[in-house]
């Protein structure tokens, strides 16, 4: 099965090489047109409730596409979608997955300044910050899985800076650091997906075939994407900013050290041989974060610019002419689901769009 997967991957890459070689994927015109194609295809192929966590990542990318292209059609599509839904978050007030869409609400509010955009989100976050996470006789931290660091913190940070309510910022720092202390491996500089992947005892089923611990590409991609969105917001003199910058640099150094020859990252970061295909959603978030690190001066050009260029080239080999972003691992909680050129999910498109929004700014 693995040999077939490798062969099909090679054939796809060879088939695309001739046409791809004629394209300068770093030209602003090309980046904008590709982002517009990805948005157009995804809007024509909807999946999940627009407020679901999958679309939370997608619409973060859609807003970034609007910022990049200034397309009136993209902005109108977002406003129409969320106006129809009354600007409400998703079902669970306590769950980071269901407030991630709030990032896009805040971004759109900053453009239109309409109070109704923020009112439902404000009510939901009031519950989040004052009521305990509902569980059955056990106490858990609010953000207990690493993906939550993309979902929750940027929403709270954006709200705090937009409304002037510092309690949003304080809670975001508190919840983020709880997750960091629980899941961040300070030797590998990567996050476990959740407590099930923090190895204790024998834990043989929590190791990869090569004996390495399991660190999921997309999970760590969500974290890097979340850090990027936090750092893009926080003022330079914010007291906790050095913590986020240090974590960002540590993870960036690790991530660039395990980038594969095709510019992408594998579903399992420390066992690439078991997962030969480049995975676009994790890779897209890594490209987004590393490009932001260059654009903001947090990362040095000599080390990271070649990695970003390779990543963007690799990502562009995974988008089809019609705008469909393929090679996206399906929904899951670990690296073990297979995927192919035809595998797509809305968060894969979101990661691609976010990456493009930063790559286009490279000098």
C-alpha positions in Angstrom: 0.0 0.0 0.0 2.8 2.4 0.9 4.6 1.6 -2.4 1.4 2.4 -4.3 1.0 5.6 -2.4 4.5 6.7 -3.1 4.2 5.8 -6.8 0.9 7.7 -7.2 2.4 10.7 -5.5 5.5 10.6 -7.8 3.3 10.3 -10.9 1.2 13.3 -9.8 4.3 15.4 -9.2 5.9 14.5 -12.5 2.7 15.2 -14.4 2.5 18.7 -12.8 6.2 19.5 -13.2 6.2 20.8 -16.8 3.3 23.3 -16.4 4.4 24.2 -12.9 8.0 25.0 -14.0 6.6 27.7 -16.3 4.8 29.5 -13.4 6.4 32.0 -11.0 4.3 31.3 -8.0 5.8 34.3 -6.1 4.4 36.9 -8.5 1.7 39.0 -6.7 -0.7 38.6 -9.7 -0.4 34.9 -9.6 -0.8 34.7 -5.8 -4.0 36.8 -5.9 -5.5 34.9 -8.8 -4.8 31.6 -7.1 -6.3 32.8 -3.8 -9.4 34.0 -5.6 -9.7 30.6 -7.4 -9.4 28.8 -4.1 -12.1 30.9 -2.5 -14.4 30.6 -5.5 -14.1 26.8 -5.6 -14.7 26.4 -1.9 -17.7 28.7 -1.9 -19.2 26.5 -4.6 -18.5 23.4 -2.6 -19.6 24.2 0.9 -19.1 21.7 3.8 -20.2 21.9 7.4 -22.0 24.7 9.2 -20.3 28.1 8.4 -19.7 28.5 12.2 -18.0 25.1 12.6 -14.3 24.9 13.6 -13.4 23.7 10.1 -14.9 26.9 8.6 -13.4 29.0 11.4 -10.1 28.2 9.8 -11.4 28.6 6.3 -13.0 32.0 6.9 -9.8 33.3 8.6 -8.2 32.5 5.2 -11.1 34.1 3.3 -10.7 37.3 5.2 -7.0 37.2 4.5 -7.8 36.7 0.9 -10.0 39.8 0.9 -7.2 41.8 2.6 -4.9 40.6 -0.1 -7.1 41.1 -3.1 -9.7 43.6 -1.9 -12.3 41.6 -3.8 -15.7 43.1 -3.3 -17.3 39.7 -4.0 -15.3 38.0 -1.3 -16.2 40.6 1.3 -19.9 40.5 0.3 -20.0 36.7 0.5 -18.7 36.8 4.1 -21.1 39.5 5.2 -24.1 37.8 3.6 -23.3 34.4 5.1 -22.9 35.7 8.7 -25.7 38.2 8.5 -28.1 35.4 7.7 -26.8 33.5 10.8 -27.2 36.6 13.0 -23.5 36.7 13.7 -23.9 34.0 16.3 -21.0 31.6 17.3 -21.7 27.9 17.1 -23.5 25.7 19.6 -21.1 25.4 22.6 -20.2 28.5 24.6 -17.5 26.7 26.5 -15.7 25.1 23.5 -12.9 26.8 21.6 -14.0 25.1 18.4 -17.3 27.0 18.5 -15.9 30.4 19.0 -13.1 30.4 16.4 -15.5 31.9 13.9 -15.5 35.0 16.2 -12.1 35.9 14.7 -13.7 36.7 11.4 -16.6 38.5 13.1 -14.2 40.8 14.8 -12.3 41.4 11.6 -15.5 42.3 9.8 -16.7 44.5 12.7 -13.5 46.5 12.4 -14.5 47.4 8.8 -18.2 48.1 9.4 -18.4 49.1 13.1 -21.9 47.6 13.4 -22.7 46.7 17.0 -24.9 43.7 16.0 -21.8 41.9 14.7 -20.2 41.6 18.2 -23.2 41.4 20.4 -23.8 37.6 20.2 -20.0 36.9 20.5 -19.8 39.2 23.6 -22.6 37.3 25.3 -21.0 33.9 24.5 -17.5 35.0 25.8 -19.1 36.3 29.0 -20.1 32.7 29.8 -16.8 31.3 28.7 -14.9 33.5 31.1 -17.1 33.2 34.1 -18.4 29.6 34.1 -16.4 26.4 34.5 -15.9 24.0 31.7 -18.9 21.5 32.0 -17.6 18.0 32.8 -18.7 15.0 34.8 -16.9 14.9 38.1 -13.5 15.7 36.7 -11.7 19.0 36.4 -10.2 19.9 33.1 -8.5 23.0 31.8 -10.4 25.1 29.3 -8.2 24.5 26.3 -7.0 20.9 26.7 -6.1 20.0 23.1 -3.4 21.9 21.1 -5.6 22.8 18.2 -7.6 25.0 20.6 -4.7 27.5 20.6 -5.7 28.5 17.1 -9.4 28.6 17.9 -9.6 30.4 21.2 -6.7 32.8 21.9 -6.9 34.9 18.7 -10.7 35.4 19.2 -10.2 36.6 22.8 -7.2 38.8 21.8 -9.0 40.4 18.9 -12.0 41.1 21.2 -9.8 42.5 23.9 -8.0 44.9 21.6 -11.1 45.9 19.8 -13.4 46.5 22.8 -10.7 47.7 25.2 -11.8 45.0 27.7 -8.5 43.7 29.1 -10.2 40.7 30.8 -10.3 39.0 27.4 -6.5 39.3 27.1 -5.9 38.1 30.7 -8.1 35.1 30.2 -6.5 34.3 26.9 -3.0 34.3 28.5 -4.3 32.2 31.4 -5.9 29.5 29.2 -3.0 29.5 26.7 -0.4 28.9 29.4 -2.5 26.1 31.0 -2.4 24.3 27.6 1.3 25.1 27.2 2.2 23.5 30.5 0.1 20.4 29.8 1.1 19.6 26.2 4.3 21.4 25.1 7.3 19.2 25.0 10.3 21.4 25.9 12.8 18.9 24.4 11.2 18.5 21.0 9.6 22.0 20.9 6.4 20.6 19.7 2.9 20.2 21.2 1.2 16.8 21.9 -2.3 16.8 20.5 -3.8 16.2 23.9 -3.0 14.5 27.2 -3.5 11.0 25.6 -0.3 11.7 23.6 1.8 12.8 26.6 3.7 9.6 27.1 3.5 7.9 30.4 4.4 4.4 31.4 5.0 1.9 28.5 2.7 3.8 26.1 3.8 1.7 23.2 0.8 2.6 21.1 1.6 6.3 21.5 4.9 6.0 19.6 5.4 5.9 15.8 6.9 3.0 13.9 10.4 4.5 14.2 10.1 4.8 18.0 9.5 8.6 18.0 6.7 10.2 19.9 3.6 11.2 18.0 3.5 14.9 17.1 0.8 15.7 14.6 1.5 18.1 11.8 -1.9 19.7 11.7 -2.1 20.0 15.5 1.2 21.9 15.6 0.2 23.8 12.5 -2.9 25.0 14.3 -0.6 26.2 17.2 1.8 28.0 14.9 -1.1 29.6 13.1 -2.6 30.7 16.3 0.7 32.1 17.6 0.9 34.1 14.3 -2.6 35.5 14.7 -1.9 36.4 18.4 1.4 38.2 17.5 -0.1 40.1 14.6 -2.5 41.6 17.2 -0.5 42.1 20.4 1.2 45.5 20.9 5.0 45.5 21.1 4.9 46.5 24.8 2.3 43.9 25.8 3.8 42.2 29.0 3.3 38.7 27.8 4.4 39.2 24.2 8.0 37.9 24.9 6.5 34.6 26.0 4.7 34.2 22.7 7.7 35.4 20.7 10.0 32.9 22.4 7.6 30.0 21.8 7.1 31.0 18.2 10.9 31.0 17.6 11.4 27.7 19.3 8.7 26.0 17.3 9.9 27.7 14.1 13.4 26.4 14.5 12.1 22.8 15.1 9.6 23.0 12.2 12.1 24.2 9.6 14.5 21.4 10.7 12.0 18.7 9.8 10.7 20.2 6.5 10.9 17.6 3.7 12.6 17.8 0.3 9.3 18.7 -1.5 8.9 21.7 0.9 6.0 20.2 2.8 5.6 18.4 6.2 4.3 15.0 6.8 1.2 14.1 8.9 3.5 12.8 11.6 6.3 15.3 12.1 8.9 12.9 13.5 8.1 9.9 11.4 7.9 11.1 7.8 8.7 7.7 6.3 5.4 6.3 7.6 3.4 9.1 6.0 5.0 9.8 2.6 2.6 12.3 1.2 2.9 16.0 2.0 -0.1 17.2 4.1 -1.4 20.6 3.0 -3.3 21.8 6.1 -0.4 21.5 8.5 2.1 22.7 5.8 -0.1 25.6 4.9 -0.2 26.8 8.5 3.6 26.4 8.9 4.2 28.4 5.7 1.9 31.1 7.0 3.7 31.3 10.3 7.2 31.2 8.9 6.4 33.8 6.3 4.9 36.0 9.0 8.1 35.5 11.0 10.1 36.9 8.1 7.8 39.8 7.4 7.7 40.8 11.1 11.4 40.5 11.7 11.0 37.7 14.2 12.9 35.2 12.0 16.2 35.6 10.1 16.1 35.5 6.3 19.1 33.3 5.8 17.6 30.4 7.7 13.9 30.8 7.0 13.4 32.4 3.5 14.5 29.3 1.6 12.1 27.2 3.8 9.2 29.5 3.1 9.9 29.5 -0.7 10.1 25.7 -0.7 6.9 25.5 1.3 4.9 27.8 -1.0 6.2 26.0 -4.1 5.1 22.7 -2.5 1.7 24.0 -1.6 1.1 25.3 -5.2 1.7 21.8 -6.5 -1.3 20.7 -4.4 -3.9 23.1 -5.7 -5.8 22.1 -8.9 -6.4 24.4 -11.8 -10.1 24.8 -10.7 -9.0 26.1 -7.3 -9.5 22.9 -5.2 -6.8 22.5 -2.6 -6.0 18.8 -2.3 -3.7 16.6 -0.2 -5.6 17.6 2.9 -5.8 15.0 5.7 -9.5 14.3 6.8 -10.8 15.3 10.2 -9.2 13.4 13.0 -7.1 13.6 16.1 -3.8 12.0 14.9 -1.7 11.4 11.8 -3.2 8.0 10.9 -5.8 8.9 8.3 -4.8 8.5 4.6 -5.3 11.2 2.0 -4.6 12.0 -1.6 -4.7 14.6 -4.3 -8.5 14.4 -4.2 -8.7 14.8 -0.4 -10.0 18.3 0.6 -11.4 20.0 3.6 -12.3 23.6 4.1 -9.5 24.1 6.7 -7.0 23.1 4.0 -8.2 25.9 1.8 -8.0 28.2 4.8 -4.4 27.3 5.6 -3.5 27.8 1.9 -5.1 31.3 1.8 -3.4 32.4 5.0 -0.1 31.2 3.6 -0.6 33.2 0.4 -1.6 36.4 2.4 1.9 36.4 4.0 4.0 35.0 1.1 2.8 37.9 -1.1 4.4 40.3 1.4 7.9 38.8 1.2 10.7 41.1 0.2 
